[in-house]
């Protein structure tokens, strides 16, 4: 998957997001660090931590737009559940980059088998459009205040399969003394369901109330699962194993006071709430 930013070459250092993204820290591998590692026959590179602002001001990146793209990717990976220390940006060496490149920067993720490229960020200058113009004999410039401008292109290119693998590896949690099953700590926005609805016991009145709640949640646009099979502990485990963040249990007390418990996947803690509040709580 690729994103193409077309930027006026006179505005490459005028990214409107720069002030917002400037403080974000980047783990950065310079070309010099790679050359040093090669001379020492080292198997890995030493990274430095700099801010988006420093990356631009100290010329680690060619322009503000590229600095902001890297900062935005750090924020994006946080949403995916991949920690800052597990990603770095490597300035690709001259022999790895095409002749027209103004700078290529790979986002690499630290996986169980080493650092692997997940996103390639390329500053392609005006090479693409000029090449298309030459081949098609069509004018791809645009008018800007009476002048003909050929935009420069900045291109983040995502490997979707690698990205998904990185998410799964970094959110996978093996069983331990407190939890006897493997599970995924997926961010809520990536979880397959908002929650799962569980009747505690195989009793018709509990199942009826649980299915009613399930239908209400579905009617409000929530993706929820219904599970009435097996012991409650095993059902919690099944939900954890696919990364569902919340489990709602309907129990005998629910029939008396119209409340239900929410179990939170990450901590195992449980809180009790009015059933009427459950749909909104699952949205959080």
C-alpha positions in Angstrom: 0.0 0.0 0.0 1.4 3.4 -0.9 0.6 7.0 0.0 1.7 9.7 -2.4 2.2 13.3 -1.1 2.5 15.8 -4.0 4.2 18.9 -2.6 5.2 22.2 -4.2 9.0 22.1 -4.2 9.1 25.6 -2.7 7.0 24.5 0.2 8.9 21.3 1.2 9.9 23.0 4.5 6.4 24.3 5.2 4.5 21.3 6.4 1.4 22.4 8.3 1.7 19.6 10.8 5.3 20.4 11.8 4.6 22.3 15.0 2.3 19.5 16.2 4.7 16.7 15.4 8.0 18.5 16.2 8.4 17.0 19.8 7.9 13.4 18.8 11.0 11.3 19.4 12.5 9.2 16.6 14.9 6.3 17.0 17.2 7.0 14.1 20.1 5.1 12.4 22.4 7.4 10.5 24.4 6.4 7.5 27.5 7.1 9.5 26.4 4.5 12.1 25.9 1.9 9.4 29.3 2.6 7.9 30.9 2.3 11.3 29.1 -1.0 11.9 30.2 -2.3 8.5 33.9 -1.5 9.3 33.6 -3.4 12.6 31.7 -6.3 11.0 28.9 -5.6 13.5 25.6 -7.3 13.0 23.5 -4.4 14.2 23.5 -0.6 14.2 23.5 1.9 17.0 20.6 4.3 16.8 20.3 7.8 18.3 17.1 9.4 19.6 16.2 12.7 18.1 13.0 14.7 17.8 11.2 15.4 14.6 12.3 19.0 14.9 15.9 17.9 15.4 15.8 15.5 12.5 14.8 18.5 10.2 17.0 21.2 11.7 20.1 19.0 11.8 19.5 17.8 8.3 19.1 14.1 9.1 16.1 14.3 6.7 15.8 16.4 3.6 12.8 18.5 4.4 10.0 19.2 6.9 7.6 17.0 5.1 9.7 13.9 5.4 10.3 14.7 9.1 6.6 15.0 9.7 5.9 11.7 7.8 8.3 9.9 10.1 6.7 11.5 13.2 3.2 10.6 12.1 4.3 7.0 11.6 5.5 6.8 15.2 2.1 8.0 16.4 0.4 5.5 14.1 2.4 2.6 15.4 1.4 3.5 19.0 -2.2 3.1 18.0 -1.3 -0.4 16.6 0.1 -1.5 20.0 3.8 -1.5 18.9 6.0 0.3 21.4 8.4 3.2 20.5 11.5 1.1 21.4 10.5 -1.5 18.9 10.7 0.8 15.9 13.5 2.7 14.3 14.1 4.7 11.1 17.2 3.7 9.0 18.6 6.2 6.6 19.3 3.9 3.6 22.9 4.0 2.3 23.6 5.5 -1.1 24.1 2.2 -2.7 20.6 1.1 -1.6 18.8 4.1 -3.1 18.0 5.1 -6.7 19.9 7.9 -8.3 17.0 10.3 -8.2 16.3 9.9 -4.5 16.5 12.8 -2.1 16.6 10.4 0.8 15.0 7.0 1.7 14.2 6.1 5.3 13.0 2.6 6.2 10.8 2.1 9.2 12.0 -1.1 10.8 10.3 -3.1 13.5 12.3 -5.3 16.0 10.8 -8.8 15.7 11.8 -12.1 17.1 14.1 -12.8 14.1 15.6 -9.3 13.9 14.9 -5.8 12.6 12.7 -5.9 9.5 11.5 -3.2 7.1 7.8 -2.6 7.4 7.5 0.9 5.7 9.7 2.4 3.1 9.7 6.2 3.0 11.1 7.7 -0.2 11.6 11.3 -1.2 11.3 10.8 -5.0 11.7 14.5 -5.9 10.1 15.2 -9.3 11.4 12.1 -11.0 8.1 10.3 -11.4 6.1 13.1 -12.9 8.9 14.1 -15.3 9.2 10.5 -16.4 5.5 10.3 -17.0 5.5 13.6 -18.8 8.3 12.4 -21.1 6.6 9.1 -21.8 3.1 10.3 -22.2 3.8 13.7 -23.8 1.3 15.2 -21.3 1.8 18.2 -19.1 1.4 17.1 -15.5 2.4 20.4 -14.0 -0.1 22.6 -12.3 -0.6 26.4 -12.3 0.4 28.2 -9.1 0.0 32.0 -9.2 0.7 32.0 -12.9 3.7 29.7 -12.8 4.0 26.1 -13.9 5.0 23.8 -11.0 5.9 20.2 -11.1 5.3 18.7 -7.6 7.8 16.7 -5.7 6.6 13.3 -4.4 7.1 11.8 -1.0 6.0 8.2 -0.8 5.5 6.0 2.3 5.1 2.4 1.1 3.6 -0.1 3.6 4.0 -3.8 3.6 0.5 -4.8 4.9 1.4 -8.4 5.6 4.5 -7.4 7.5 2.6 -4.8 9.4 -0.1 -7.3 10.5 2.6 -9.8 11.5 4.4 -7.1 13.6 1.1 -6.2 15.4 0.4 -9.8 16.2 3.9 -10.5 17.5 4.0 -7.4 19.7 0.5 -7.9 21.1 0.9 -11.6 21.8 1.0 -12.6 25.4 2.0 -16.1 26.5 0.3 -17.9 29.4 1.8 -17.3 32.9 1.0 -18.0 36.5 -2.0 -15.6 36.6 -3.5 -16.6 33.3 -3.2 -20.1 32.0 -3.7 -19.4 28.3 -2.1 -17.4 25.5 -3.8 -14.2 24.5 -3.6 -11.0 22.4 -3.5 -7.6 24.0 -4.8 -5.9 20.8 -5.7 -2.2 21.1 -9.5 -1.9 21.2 -9.6 -0.3 17.8 -8.0 -3.4 16.3 -9.9 -6.0 18.3 -12.3 -8.2 16.3 -15.2 -7.3 18.6 -16.1 -4.6 21.1 -17.0 -7.2 23.6 -18.5 -10.6 24.3 -21.8 -11.2 26.1 -21.9 -14.2 28.5 -24.8 -15.7 30.5 -23.1 -17.1 33.6 -25.2 -20.2 33.8 -27.2 -22.3 31.4 -30.6 -21.0 32.7 -33.3 -19.7 30.3 -33.9 -16.4 32.2 -30.2 -15.6 32.1 -29.8 -16.5 28.5 -32.9 -14.4 27.6 -31.5 -11.3 29.3 -28.1 -11.9 27.7 -29.5 -12.3 24.2 -31.6 -9.2 24.7 -28.4 -7.2 25.7 -26.6 -8.8 22.7 -29.4 -7.6 20.3 -29.4 -4.1 21.8 -25.6 -3.8 21.4 -25.8 -5.0 17.8 -28.7 -2.5 17.2 -26.4 0.3 18.3 -23.7 -0.7 15.8 -21.4 -2.6 18.1 -19.6 -5.7 17.0 -20.3 -8.1 19.9 -20.0 -11.9 20.3 -22.4 -14.1 22.2 -21.0 -17.2 23.9 -23.0 -19.5 26.2 -21.0 -22.7 25.8 -18.8 -24.1 28.6 -17.6 -22.9 31.9 -17.3 -19.1 32.4 -13.5 -19.3 32.9 -13.1 -21.1 29.6 -15.3 -18.5 27.8 -13.1 -15.7 29.3 -10.1 -17.5 27.9 -11.7 -17.9 24.4 -12.3 -14.1 24.4 -8.8 -13.3 25.5 -7.3 -15.6 22.9 -8.7 -13.5 20.1 -8.1 -10.2 21.8 -11.6 -9.1 22.8 -11.1 -6.3 25.3 -14.3 -6.7 27.5 -16.5 -9.5 28.6 -20.0 -8.8 29.9 -21.5 -11.4 32.2 -25.2 -11.7 33.0 -25.6 -13.5 36.4 -28.5 -14.1 38.9 -27.9 -10.7 40.4 -28.7 -9.2 37.0 -32.3 -10.4 37.4 -32.6 -8.6 40.7 -31.0 -5.2 40.1 -30.6 -5.0 36.3 -26.8 -4.9 36.5 -24.0 -6.9 34.9 -20.3 -7.3 35.3 -17.7 -6.2 32.8 -14.4 -8.1 32.9 -11.4 -6.2 31.4 -9.1 -8.4 29.4 -5.8 -6.7 30.2 -6.1 -6.8 34.0 -8.8 -9.3 34.7 -10.6 -6.8 36.9 -14.3 -6.7 37.0 -16.8 -3.9 37.7 -20.5 -3.8 37.9 -22.8 -1.5 35.9 -26.4 -1.0 35.0 -27.2 -3.1 31.9 -28.6 0.0 30.2 -25.1 1.5 30.4 -23.3 -1.5 28.9 -23.5 -0.5 25.2 -21.9 2.9 25.9 -19.2 1.4 28.1 -18.3 -1.1 25.3 -17.8 1.8 22.9 -15.0 3.3 25.1 
